[in-house]
């Protein structure tokens, strides 16, 4: 591992990407502590504590914002508006023909979809900013420290949070395009990791149970290799290429395989499922005094209904995202054009059906593994109320390990391009 890191810094181009990524994440964390104009710090913390006691969803929204929401900082909205916009656009690609055609147009079509995602992100961020403003005001928070009319204060606060959301979206895209790894996932990774010190301290001091904290840490460390094992697991479909004579050369005839990952979608299903389940909590912020809306938001954010829906949504998004990135018909057609075939399976439609059946069978255990690992710690937290389990339950660990593996894989591929030894042997 250390040798791989040293090799990465020996390549000037890769070194610049790593430093750019780290610099952006540091800048992002700075913005998470920078308060919006006129925000009273102590009043904000008191209002957030009151909000958590009345709605458990606020704690989860604060986790995904890296604690920025509790401080009413410039980056209070976090990455969730961008993720929600991506979910909506990807869902629409399956039901709106024009968007589906754009997705098939390659780079030009993807640019248009990215543009639509940005516009939708701005719209969602504006709604969330207005909602958070009135939510905290309902707990008595006053932004009157600027000494200007209240209406203008509200505009400044909302505009600041909106600009913060746009900056986060831009930072994530810069990491994806010019840095190392996926920007959206790395920002979530930074948010989760930022809460580790406070979660450890709170777990020991608030609950007064150091033994439970130690056991939790041991379990987290123990399941990391299992997550890595499943993430790297794959089903290899044997592929054989027919011999062809081109001039005096004999081509083909070799045997290879088509790898089908157990978890093709990575951490995307968990991120998407979390965004969907906590979207009602974001809507409930608009109506702090409406009991039934708060009850629905709380039911979807914690408790047995949240557990059941988490499993269903994770499995659904695992299949949905896999179908978006892996097309059996295109794969079968490409094999046929290259003279390849699966032994015992006819080329064409039969090959596509065989590949699809294999993907379906392999995706299910991977999706169920993610779902169980995400839900079980949440159930344990329900009974123990341990903050460490809440902050670093299965969902957080899966996201952290998945993002770390994707980032290392990205570094690995770039190191191999420059003929350096990577992280894996």
DAQUIUR-V109612 format. One record per pair of residues at least 4 apart in sequence whose C-alpha atoms are under 6 Angstrom apart, sorted by the first residue. I is the first residue (numbers start at 1). J is the second residue. D is the distance in whole Angstrom. If there is no record, write none. Layout:
i-><I:I>
j-><J:J>
d-><D:D>
This chain:
i-><1:4:4:9:11:16:17:17:19:21:21:31:31:32:32:32:33:34:34:35:35:35:36:36:38:38:38:39:43:45:47:48:51:52:52:52:55:57:57:62:62:63:65:66:68:68:69:72:74:74:75:80:81:81:81:82:85:85:85:92:93:93:102:103:103:105:121:125:125:126:129:129:130:131:131:131:135:136:137:155:156:172:172:173:174:175:175:176:176:176:181:189:195:198:199:199:199:200:201:202:203:203:203:203:204:204:204:231:233:234:234:234:235:235:236:236:236:237:237:238:239:239:239:239:239:240:240:240:241:241:241:241:241:242:242:242:243:243:243:244:244:245:245:262:262:262:263:265:265:265:267:267:268:269:269:269:269:270:273:273:275:277:280:281:284:284:298:300:301:302:306:307:309:310:311:313:314:315:317:318:322:328:328:328:329:332:332:332:335:336:346:347:359:363:365:372:373:374:374:377:377:381:381:381:388:389:392:394:397:398:399:405:408:412:415:415:416>
j-><423:422:423:15:15:20:179:180:23:175:179:74:75:68:73:75:73:73:74:72:73:74:73:74:143:145:146:143:141:70:139:70:55:56:58:59:298:281:301:67:69:67:78:191:73:76:76:76:161:164:164:84:121:124:125:121:117:120:121:96:99:100:109:109:110:109:125:129:162:162:158:161:158:135:285:286:285:141:141:159:160:183:184:183:178:179:183:181:182:183:407:400:199:202:203:387:388:388:205:206:207:386:387:388:208:209:210:263:262:260:261:262:259:260:257:258:259:257:258:257:255:256:257:341:342:255:340:341:252:253:254:339:340:252:253:339:251:252:253:250:251:249:250:362:363:366:366:318:321:322:399:402:272:273:314:317:318:314:313:314:279:300:297:297:293:294:302:306:306:306:310:375:313:314:371:317:371:367:321:367:326:352:355:356:352:348:351:352:340:340:350:351:363:367:369:376:394:394:395:393:394:385:386:389:392:393:396:398:401:402:403:409:412:422:420:422:420>
d-><5:5:5:5:6:6:4:6:6:6:5:6:6:5:6:5:6:5:6:6:4:6:5:5:5:5:6:6:6:6:6:5:6:5:5:6:6:6:5:5:5:6:4:4:5:5:4:6:5:5:5:6:5:6:6:5:6:6:5:5:5:4:4:6:6:5:6:6:6:6:5:6:6:6:5:5:6:6:5:6:6:4:5:6:6:4:5:6:5:5:5:6:6:6:6:6:5:6:6:5:6:6:5:6:5:6:5:6:6:5:4:5:6:5:6:5:5:5:5:4:6:5:5:6:5:5:5:5:5:5:6:6:4:6:5:6:6:5:4:6:5:6:5:5:6:5:5:6:6:6:6:6:6:6:5:5:5:6:5:6:6:6:5:5:6:6:6:5:6:5:6:6:6:6:5:6:6:5:6:6:6:5:6:6:5:6:6:5:5:6:6:5:6:6:6:6:5:4:4:5:6:5:6:6:6:5:5:6:6:6:6:6:6:5:5:6:5>
